[in-house]
Amino acid sequence: MKRASVIATLVVLLLVVPACIPKYTFNGASIDYSVYKTISFGDFPIRAALVYPPLQQLFENKLIDMVDQQTRLRVIDNNNTDLRMEGEITGYNLSPQAVGEDAYASQTRLTITVRVRYINNKNPNLSKDESFSAYRDFSSSEMLTDVQDELCNQICKDLTDLIFNATLGDW
């Protein structure tokens, strides 16, 4: 009798416990692939007062790569798609952050701002027009030209994460 109740308890536990384990998807996308199949990207020209020419291509490539790697959407090169992203790089700014003993800045912040128009052709109510900013600090003893490539890489990664979460991730 005891043995039968132990087996029954184990069977119940084996059936109940897996149902209690939450399931997560790690790509962050919340896309209904039965509705959305294609996406296109417009250019993101630099409209900032300070211009770093490689930034446009770097940002566009990171954004397209992220969507390509994190979703099953097909990237198409025309405007007749289910979803579209376009915009411009509106800010590329340097600002002092920390002042040292000598009254000079010891840290400088590079901030990049991007305006994104996310167009949902299947459900226009979900379309967005937003600006996103990200930054990195670096030592003022370093020349911007020496750290610019790495900073832009890191900032573009942060920007694409923010944009992806606000649009395709629907956060």
Rosetta constraint file for C-alpha pairs under 8 A:
AtomPair CA 1 CA 5 HARMONIC 6.55 0.50
AtomPair CA 2 CA 6 HARMONIC 6.33 0.50
AtomPair CA 3 CA 7 HARMONIC 6.26 0.50
AtomPair CA 4 CA 8 HARMONIC 6.11 0.50
AtomPair CA 5 CA 9 HARMONIC 6.04 0.50
AtomPair CA 6 CA 10 HARMONIC 6.20 0.50
AtomPair CA 7 CA 11 HARMONIC 6.16 0.50
AtomPair CA 8 CA 12 HARMONIC 6.22 0.50
AtomPair CA 9 CA 13 HARMONIC 6.16 0.50
AtomPair CA 10 CA 14 HARMONIC 6.08 0.50
AtomPair CA 11 CA 15 HARMONIC 6.30 0.50
AtomPair CA 12 CA 16 HARMONIC 6.02 0.50
AtomPair CA 13 CA 17 HARMONIC 5.64 0.50
AtomPair CA 14 CA 18 HARMONIC 6.89 0.50
AtomPair CA 15 CA 19 HARMONIC 7.11 0.50
AtomPair CA 16 CA 20 HARMONIC 6.73 0.50
AtomPair CA 17 CA 21 HARMONIC 6.86 0.50
AtomPair CA 27 CA 70 HARMONIC 5.34 0.50
AtomPair CA 27 CA 71 HARMONIC 7.48 0.50
AtomPair CA 28 CA 70 HARMONIC 7.58 0.50
AtomPair CA 28 CA 165 HARMONIC 7.09 0.50
AtomPair CA 28 CA 169 HARMONIC 5.36 0.50
AtomPair CA 29 CA 70 HARMONIC 6.97 0.50
AtomPair CA 29 CA 71 HARMONIC 6.62 0.50
AtomPair CA 29 CA 165 HARMONIC 7.63 0.50
AtomPair CA 29 CA 168 HARMONIC 5.63 0.50
AtomPair CA 29 CA 169 HARMONIC 4.27 0.50
AtomPair CA 29 CA 170 HARMONIC 7.46 0.50
AtomPair CA 30 CA 168 HARMONIC 6.32 0.50
AtomPair CA 30 CA 169 HARMONIC 5.18 0.50
AtomPair CA 30 CA 170 HARMONIC 6.36 0.50
AtomPair CA 31 CA 36 HARMONIC 7.05 0.50
AtomPair CA 31 CA 168 HARMONIC 6.60 0.50
AtomPair CA 31 CA 169 HARMONIC 7.54 0.50
AtomPair CA 32 CA 36 HARMONIC 6.10 0.50
AtomPair CA 33 CA 37 HARMONIC 5.92 0.50
AtomPair CA 33 CA 72 HARMONIC 7.60 0.50
AtomPair CA 33 CA 73 HARMONIC 7.73 0.50
AtomPair CA 35 CA 122 HARMONIC 7.79 0.50
AtomPair CA 36 CA 73 HARMONIC 7.22 0.50
AtomPair CA 36 CA 82 HARMONIC 5.77 0.50
AtomPair CA 36 CA 83 HARMONIC 7.43 0.50
AtomPair CA 36 CA 122 HARMONIC 7.81 0.50
AtomPair CA 37 CA 72 HARMONIC 7.53 0.50
AtomPair CA 37 CA 73 HARMONIC 5.10 0.50
AtomPair CA 37 CA 74 HARMONIC 6.16 0.50
AtomPair CA 37 CA 82 HARMONIC 6.61 0.50
AtomPair CA 38 CA 73 HARMONIC 5.13 0.50
AtomPair CA 38 CA 74 HARMONIC 4.64 0.50
AtomPair CA 38 CA 75 HARMONIC 5.91 0.50
AtomPair CA 38 CA 76 HARMONIC 6.55 0.50
AtomPair CA 38 CA 81 HARMONIC 5.37 0.50
AtomPair CA 38 CA 82 HARMONIC 5.34 0.50
AtomPair CA 38 CA 83 HARMONIC 6.38 0.50
AtomPair CA 39 CA 73 HARMONIC 6.36 0.50
AtomPair CA 39 CA 74 HARMONIC 6.14 0.50
AtomPair CA 39 CA 75 HARMONIC 5.05 0.50
AtomPair CA 39 CA 76 HARMONIC 6.06 0.50
AtomPair CA 39 CA 81 HARMONIC 5.47 0.50
AtomPair CA 39 CA 82 HARMONIC 5.91 0.50
AtomPair CA 39 CA 83 HARMONIC 4.56 0.50
AtomPair CA 39 CA 84 HARMONIC 5.36 0.50
AtomPair CA 39 CA 85 HARMONIC 7.81 0.50
AtomPair CA 40 CA 75 HARMONIC 5.57 0.50
AtomPair CA 40 CA 76 HARMONIC 5.19 0.50
AtomPair CA 40 CA 77 HARMONIC 5.77 0.50
AtomPair CA 40 CA 78 HARMONIC 6.26 0.50
AtomPair CA 40 CA 79 HARMONIC 6.49 0.50
AtomPair CA 40 CA 81 HARMONIC 6.34 0.50
AtomPair CA 40 CA 83 HARMONIC 6.51 0.50
AtomPair CA 40 CA 84 HARMONIC 4.79 0.50
AtomPair CA 40 CA 85 HARMONIC 6.48 0.50
AtomPair CA 41 CA 64 HARMONIC 7.61 0.50
AtomPair CA 41 CA 75 HARMONIC 7.93 0.50
AtomPair CA 41 CA 77 HARMONIC 7.29 0.50
AtomPair CA 41 CA 84 HARMONIC 5.68 0.50
AtomPair CA 41 CA 85 HARMONIC 4.88 0.50
AtomPair CA 41 CA 86 HARMONIC 5.72 0.50
AtomPair CA 42 CA 84 HARMONIC 7.57 0.50
AtomPair CA 42 CA 85 HARMONIC 6.18 0.50
AtomPair CA 42 CA 86 HARMONIC 4.46 0.50
AtomPair CA 42 CA 87 HARMONIC 7.15 0.50
AtomPair CA 43 CA 60 HARMONIC 7.35 0.50
AtomPair CA 43 CA 86 HARMONIC 6.09 0.50
AtomPair CA 43 CA 87 HARMONIC 6.84 0.50
AtomPair CA 43 CA 88 HARMONIC 7.44 0.50
AtomPair CA 44 CA 56 HARMONIC 6.20 0.50
AtomPair CA 44 CA 60 HARMONIC 6.84 0.50
AtomPair CA 44 CA 86 HARMONIC 6.26 0.50
AtomPair CA 44 CA 87 HARMONIC 5.05 0.50
AtomPair CA 44 CA 88 HARMONIC 4.18 0.50
AtomPair CA 44 CA 89 HARMONIC 6.06 0.50
AtomPair CA 45 CA 56 HARMONIC 6.17 0.50
AtomPair CA 45 CA 87 HARMONIC 7.46 0.50
AtomPair CA 45 CA 88 HARMONIC 4.96 0.50
AtomPair CA 45 CA 89 HARMONIC 6.02 0.50
AtomPair CA 46 CA 51 HARMONIC 6.89 0.50
AtomPair CA 46 CA 55 HARMONIC 7.99 0.50
AtomPair CA 46 CA 56 HARMONIC 6.45 0.50
AtomPair CA 46 CA 88 HARMONIC 5.91 0.50
AtomPair CA 46 CA 89 HARMONIC 4.65 0.50
AtomPair CA 46 CA 90 HARMONIC 6.39 0.50
AtomPair CA 47 CA 88 HARMONIC 6.47 0.50
AtomPair CA 47 CA 89 HARMONIC 5.70 0.50
AtomPair CA 47 CA 90 HARMONIC 4.94 0.50
AtomPair CA 47 CA 91 HARMONIC 7.23 0.50
AtomPair CA 48 CA 89 HARMONIC 6.46 0.50
AtomPair CA 48 CA 90 HARMONIC 4.67 0.50
AtomPair CA 48 CA 91 HARMONIC 4.65 0.50
AtomPair CA 48 CA 92 HARMONIC 5.89 0.50
AtomPair CA 49 CA 91 HARMONIC 7.22 0.50
AtomPair CA 49 CA 92 HARMONIC 7.30 0.50
AtomPair CA 50 CA 91 HARMONIC 7.68 0.50
AtomPair CA 50 CA 92 HARMONIC 5.79 0.50
AtomPair CA 50 CA 93 HARMONIC 6.95 0.50
AtomPair CA 51 CA 92 HARMONIC 6.93 0.50
AtomPair CA 52 CA 92 HARMONIC 8.00 0.50
AtomPair CA 54 CA 58 HARMONIC 6.18 0.50
AtomPair CA 55 CA 59 HARMONIC 5.96 0.50
AtomPair CA 55 CA 152 HARMONIC 7.11 0.50
AtomPair CA 56 CA 60 HARMONIC 6.14 0.50
AtomPair CA 56 CA 89 HARMONIC 7.49 0.50
AtomPair CA 57 CA 61 HARMONIC 6.00 0.50
AtomPair CA 58 CA 62 HARMONIC 6.23 0.50
AtomPair CA 58 CA 153 HARMONIC 7.47 0.50
AtomPair CA 58 CA 156 HARMONIC 7.54 0.50
AtomPair CA 59 CA 63 HARMONIC 6.19 0.50
AtomPair CA 59 CA 156 HARMONIC 5.63 0.50
AtomPair CA 59 CA 160 HARMONIC 7.89 0.50
AtomPair CA 60 CA 64 HARMONIC 6.19 0.50
AtomPair CA 61 CA 65 HARMONIC 5.92 0.50
AtomPair CA 62 CA 66 HARMONIC 6.04 0.50
AtomPair CA 62 CA 156 HARMONIC 7.01 0.50
AtomPair CA 62 CA 157 HARMONIC 6.89 0.50
AtomPair CA 62 CA 160 HARMONIC 6.86 0.50
AtomPair CA 63 CA 67 HARMONIC 6.39 0.50
AtomPair CA 63 CA 160 HARMONIC 5.44 0.50
AtomPair CA 64 CA 68 HARMONIC 6.03 0.50
AtomPair CA 64 CA 75 HARMONIC 7.91 0.50
AtomPair CA 65 CA 69 HARMONIC 5.98 0.50
AtomPair CA 66 CA 70 HARMONIC 5.82 0.50
AtomPair CA 66 CA 160 HARMONIC 7.27 0.50
AtomPair CA 66 CA 164 HARMONIC 7.94 0.50
AtomPair CA 67 CA 71 HARMONIC 5.64 0.50
AtomPair CA 67 CA 73 HARMONIC 7.49 0.50
AtomPair CA 67 CA 164 HARMONIC 7.52 0.50
AtomPair CA 68 CA 72 HARMONIC 6.98 0.50
AtomPair CA 68 CA 73 HARMONIC 6.90 0.50
AtomPair CA 68 CA 74 HARMONIC 7.49 0.50
AtomPair CA 68 CA 75 HARMONIC 7.20 0.50
AtomPair CA 76 CA 81 HARMONIC 7.35 0.50
AtomPair CA 79 CA 84 HARMONIC 7.27 0.50
AtomPair CA 81 CA 121 HARMONIC 7.26 0.50
AtomPair CA 82 CA 120 HARMONIC 6.30 0.50
AtomPair CA 82 CA 121 HARMONIC 5.19 0.50
AtomPair CA 82 CA 122 HARMONIC 5.97 0.50
AtomPair CA 83 CA 118 HARMONIC 7.36 0.50
AtomPair CA 83 CA 119 HARMONIC 5.66 0.50
AtomPair CA 83 CA 120 HARMONIC 4.78 0.50
AtomPair CA 83 CA 121 HARMONIC 5.89 0.50
AtomPair CA 83 CA 122 HARMONIC 7.70 0.50
AtomPair CA 84 CA 117 HARMONIC 7.94 0.50
AtomPair CA 84 CA 118 HARMONIC 5.82 0.50
AtomPair CA 84 CA 119 HARMONIC 4.98 0.50
AtomPair CA 84 CA 120 HARMONIC 6.66 0.50
AtomPair CA 84 CA 121 HARMONIC 7.91 0.50
AtomPair CA 85 CA 116 HARMONIC 6.67 0.50
AtomPair CA 85 CA 117 HARMONIC 5.66 0.50
AtomPair CA 85 CA 118 HARMONIC 4.68 0.50
AtomPair CA 85 CA 119 HARMONIC 6.27 0.50
AtomPair CA 86 CA 116 HARMONIC 5.76 0.50
AtomPair CA 86 CA 117 HARMONIC 5.27 0.50
AtomPair CA 86 CA 118 HARMONIC 6.77 0.50
AtomPair CA 87 CA 114 HARMONIC 7.31 0.50
AtomPair CA 87 CA 115 HARMONIC 5.36 0.50
AtomPair CA 87 CA 116 HARMONIC 4.54 0.50
AtomPair CA 87 CA 117 HARMONIC 5.56 0.50
AtomPair CA 88 CA 114 HARMONIC 5.85 0.50
AtomPair CA 88 CA 115 HARMONIC 5.43 0.50
AtomPair CA 88 CA 116 HARMONIC 6.86 0.50
AtomPair CA 89 CA 112 HARMONIC 7.56 0.50
AtomPair CA 89 CA 113 HARMONIC 6.02 0.50
AtomPair CA 89 CA 114 HARMONIC 4.37 0.50
AtomPair CA 89 CA 115 HARMONIC 6.28 0.50
AtomPair CA 90 CA 112 HARMONIC 7.75 0.50
AtomPair CA 90 CA 113 HARMONIC 5.54 0.50
AtomPair CA 90 CA 114 HARMONIC 5.52 0.50
AtomPair CA 90 CA 115 HARMONIC 6.56 0.50
AtomPair CA 91 CA 111 HARMONIC 7.24 0.50
AtomPair CA 91 CA 112 HARMONIC 5.22 0.50
AtomPair CA 91 CA 113 HARMONIC 4.55 0.50
AtomPair CA 91 CA 114 HARMONIC 6.84 0.50
AtomPair CA 92 CA 110 HARMONIC 7.07 0.50
AtomPair CA 92 CA 111 HARMONIC 5.78 0.50
AtomPair CA 92 CA 112 HARMONIC 4.65 0.50
AtomPair CA 92 CA 113 HARMONIC 6.63 0.50
AtomPair CA 93 CA 109 HARMONIC 7.87 0.50
AtomPair CA 93 CA 110 HARMONIC 5.66 0.50
AtomPair CA 93 CA 111 HARMONIC 5.20 0.50
AtomPair CA 93 CA 112 HARMONIC 6.55 0.50
AtomPair CA 94 CA 108 HARMONIC 6.60 0.50
AtomPair CA 94 CA 109 HARMONIC 5.49 0.50
AtomPair CA 94 CA 110 HARMONIC 4.72 0.50
AtomPair CA 94 CA 111 HARMONIC 6.50 0.50
AtomPair CA 95 CA 108 HARMONIC 5.61 0.50
AtomPair CA 95 CA 109 HARMONIC 5.21 0.50
AtomPair CA 95 CA 110 HARMONIC 6.81 0.50
AtomPair CA 96 CA 105 HARMONIC 5.58 0.50
AtomPair CA 96 CA 106 HARMONIC 7.69 0.50
AtomPair CA 96 CA 107 HARMONIC 6.06 0.50
AtomPair CA 96 CA 108 HARMONIC 4.50 0.50
AtomPair CA 96 CA 109 HARMONIC 6.22 0.50
AtomPair CA 97 CA 105 HARMONIC 6.60 0.50
AtomPair CA 97 CA 106 HARMONIC 7.35 0.50
AtomPair CA 97 CA 107 HARMONIC 5.20 0.50
AtomPair CA 97 CA 108 HARMONIC 5.39 0.50
AtomPair CA 97 CA 109 HARMONIC 6.35 0.50
AtomPair CA 97 CA 137 HARMONIC 7.96 0.50
AtomPair CA 98 CA 105 HARMONIC 5.38 0.50
AtomPair CA 98 CA 106 HARMONIC 5.34 0.50
AtomPair CA 98 CA 107 HARMONIC 5.08 0.50
AtomPair CA 98 CA 108 HARMONIC 7.41 0.50
AtomPair CA 99 CA 103 HARMONIC 5.62 0.50
AtomPair CA 99 CA 104 HARMONIC 5.40 0.50
AtomPair CA 99 CA 105 HARMONIC 4.27 0.50
AtomPair CA 99 CA 106 HARMONIC 5.42 0.50
AtomPair CA 99 CA 107 HARMONIC 7.34 0.50
AtomPair CA 100 CA 104 HARMONIC 5.62 0.50
AtomPair CA 100 CA 105 HARMONIC 5.94 0.50
AtomPair CA 100 CA 106 HARMONIC 5.41 0.50
AtomPair CA 105 CA 140 HARMONIC 6.44 0.50
AtomPair CA 106 CA 139 HARMONIC 5.91 0.50
AtomPair CA 106 CA 140 HARMONIC 5.00 0.50
AtomPair CA 106 CA 141 HARMONIC 7.13 0.50
AtomPair CA 107 CA 137 HARMONIC 6.36 0.50
AtomPair CA 107 CA 138 HARMONIC 5.61 0.50
AtomPair CA 107 CA 139 HARMONIC 4.62 0.50
AtomPair CA 107 CA 140 HARMONIC 4.98 0.50
AtomPair CA 108 CA 137 HARMONIC 5.48 0.50
AtomPair CA 108 CA 138 HARMONIC 5.44 0.50
AtomPair CA 108 CA 139 HARMONIC 6.19 0.50
AtomPair CA 108 CA 140 HARMONIC 5.61 0.50
AtomPair CA 109 CA 135 HARMONIC 6.56 0.50
AtomPair CA 109 CA 136 HARMONIC 5.68 0.50
AtomPair CA 109 CA 137 HARMONIC 4.24 0.50
AtomPair CA 109 CA 138 HARMONIC 6.39 0.50
AtomPair CA 110 CA 135 HARMONIC 5.42 0.50
AtomPair CA 110 CA 136 HARMONIC 5.53 0.50
AtomPair CA 110 CA 137 HARMONIC 6.26 0.50
AtomPair CA 110 CA 138 HARMONIC 7.96 0.50
AtomPair CA 110 CA 151 HARMONIC 7.79 0.50
AtomPair CA 111 CA 133 HARMONIC 6.77 0.50
AtomPair CA 111 CA 134 HARMONIC 5.73 0.50
AtomPair CA 111 CA 135 HARMONIC 4.19 0.50
AtomPair CA 111 CA 136 HARMONIC 6.75 0.50
AtomPair CA 111 CA 155 HARMONIC 7.97 0.50
AtomPair CA 112 CA 133 HARMONIC 5.62 0.50
AtomPair CA 112 CA 134 HARMONIC 5.74 0.50
AtomPair CA 112 CA 135 HARMONIC 6.28 0.50
AtomPair CA 112 CA 155 HARMONIC 7.19 0.50
AtomPair CA 113 CA 131 HARMONIC 6.71 0.50
AtomPair CA 113 CA 132 HARMONIC 5.55 0.50
AtomPair CA 113 CA 133 HARMONIC 4.27 0.50
AtomPair CA 113 CA 134 HARMONIC 6.75 0.50
AtomPair CA 114 CA 131 HARMONIC 5.49 0.50
AtomPair CA 114 CA 132 HARMONIC 5.30 0.50
AtomPair CA 114 CA 133 HARMONIC 6.42 0.50
AtomPair CA 114 CA 159 HARMONIC 7.92 0.50
AtomPair CA 115 CA 129 HARMONIC 7.22 0.50
AtomPair CA 115 CA 130 HARMONIC 5.68 0.50
AtomPair CA 115 CA 131 HARMONIC 4.11 0.50
AtomPair CA 115 CA 132 HARMONIC 6.32 0.50
AtomPair CA 116 CA 128 HARMONIC 7.76 0.50
AtomPair CA 116 CA 129 HARMONIC 5.70 0.50
AtomPair CA 116 CA 130 HARMONIC 5.48 0.50
AtomPair CA 116 CA 131 HARMONIC 6.07 0.50
AtomPair CA 116 CA 132 HARMONIC 7.72 0.50
AtomPair CA 116 CA 163 HARMONIC 7.88 0.50
AtomPair CA 117 CA 127 HARMONIC 7.60 0.50
AtomPair CA 117 CA 128 HARMONIC 5.80 0.50
AtomPair CA 117 CA 129 HARMONIC 4.40 0.50
AtomPair CA 117 CA 130 HARMONIC 6.64 0.50
AtomPair CA 118 CA 127 HARMONIC 5.37 0.50
AtomPair CA 118 CA 128 HARMONIC 5.01 0.50
AtomPair CA 118 CA 129 HARMONIC 6.22 0.50
AtomPair CA 118 CA 167 HARMONIC 6.95 0.50
AtomPair CA 119 CA 124 HARMONIC 6.96 0.50
AtomPair CA 119 CA 126 HARMONIC 7.77 0.50
AtomPair CA 119 CA 127 HARMONIC 4.71 0.50
AtomPair CA 119 CA 128 HARMONIC 6.66 0.50
AtomPair CA 120 CA 124 HARMONIC 5.20 0.50
AtomPair CA 120 CA 125 HARMONIC 7.75 0.50
AtomPair CA 120 CA 126 HARMONIC 6.11 0.50
AtomPair CA 120 CA 127 HARMONIC 5.04 0.50
AtomPair CA 123 CA 127 HARMONIC 7.44 0.50
AtomPair CA 128 CA 167 HARMONIC 7.73 0.50
AtomPair CA 132 CA 159 HARMONIC 6.69 0.50
AtomPair CA 132 CA 162 HARMONIC 7.19 0.50
AtomPair CA 132 CA 163 HARMONIC 7.21 0.50
AtomPair CA 133 CA 159 HARMONIC 6.68 0.50
AtomPair CA 134 CA 155 HARMONIC 5.79 0.50
AtomPair CA 134 CA 156 HARMONIC 7.92 0.50
AtomPair CA 134 CA 158 HARMONIC 6.38 0.50
AtomPair CA 134 CA 159 HARMONIC 6.05 0.50
AtomPair CA 135 CA 155 HARMONIC 5.89 0.50
AtomPair CA 136 CA 151 HARMONIC 6.45 0.50
AtomPair CA 136 CA 154 HARMONIC 7.80 0.50
AtomPair CA 136 CA 155 HARMONIC 6.71 0.50
AtomPair CA 138 CA 142 HARMONIC 7.36 0.50
AtomPair CA 142 CA 146 HARMONIC 6.92 0.50
AtomPair CA 142 CA 147 HARMONIC 7.34 0.50
AtomPair CA 143 CA 147 HARMONIC 6.85 0.50
AtomPair CA 144 CA 148 HARMONIC 5.37 0.50
AtomPair CA 145 CA 149 HARMONIC 7.77 0.50
AtomPair CA 147 CA 151 HARMONIC 6.10 0.50
AtomPair CA 148 CA 152 HARMONIC 5.96 0.50
AtomPair CA 149 CA 153 HARMONIC 6.20 0.50
AtomPair CA 150 CA 154 HARMONIC 6.30 0.50
AtomPair CA 151 CA 155 HARMONIC 6.04 0.50
AtomPair CA 152 CA 156 HARMONIC 5.85 0.50
AtomPair CA 153 CA 157 HARMONIC 6.28 0.50
AtomPair CA 154 CA 158 HARMONIC 6.41 0.50
AtomPair CA 155 CA 159 HARMONIC 6.13 0.50
AtomPair CA 156 CA 160 HARMONIC 6.05 0.50
AtomPair CA 157 CA 161 HARMONIC 6.27 0.50
AtomPair CA 158 CA 162 HARMONIC 6.28 0.50
AtomPair CA 159 CA 163 HARMONIC 6.10 0.50
AtomPair CA 160 CA 164 HARMONIC 5.86 0.50
AtomPair CA 161 CA 165 HARMONIC 6.11 0.50
AtomPair CA 162 CA 166 HARMONIC 6.17 0.50
AtomPair CA 163 CA 167 HARMONIC 6.10 0.50
AtomPair CA 164 CA 168 HARMONIC 5.36 0.50
AtomPair CA 164 CA 169 HARMONIC 5.75 0.50
AtomPair CA 165 CA 169 HARMONIC 4.12 0.50
AtomPair CA 165 CA 170 HARMONIC 5.83 0.50
AtomPair CA 165 CA 171 HARMONIC 5.42 0.50
AtomPair CA 166 CA 170 HARMONIC 5.28 0.50
AtomPair CA 166 CA 171 HARMONIC 5.35 0.50
AtomPair CA 167 CA 171 HARMONIC 7.54 0.50
